Amino acid sequence: MRIVVFHTPGENWKYGVDFREQPDVMEHVKHYQKFHEQGKLALGGPFLQEDRGGMMVTIADLTIEEVEAFAAADPAVKSGLLKYEVVSWHTPFEAS
């Protein structure tokens, strides 16, 4: 099983502005970069459709509570740039 974090634009998202130019987006990237450096993030990044958000897929060992707390602490979530949803993903077809 994996835990997935889906991000969508929050109330402070500036529609029509490239995601790289959104306020607080680099703090969001740095936040998840820490998770990646700790070996807890298997995959992540923005969707390429305009104003769509992004997704992060964690390693298999984490609990939903741990990921929920990390996602809630994201500076871009706290500032209202992004909203998030944390879901469990059953992955029986996963390459080893």
Secondary structure, DSSP 4 states (H G I P E B T S, - for coil): -EEEEEEEE-TT--TTS-GGGSTTHHHHHHHHHHHHHTT-EEEEEE-SSTT--EEEEE-TT--HHHHHHHHHT-HHHHTTSEEEEEEEE--SS---
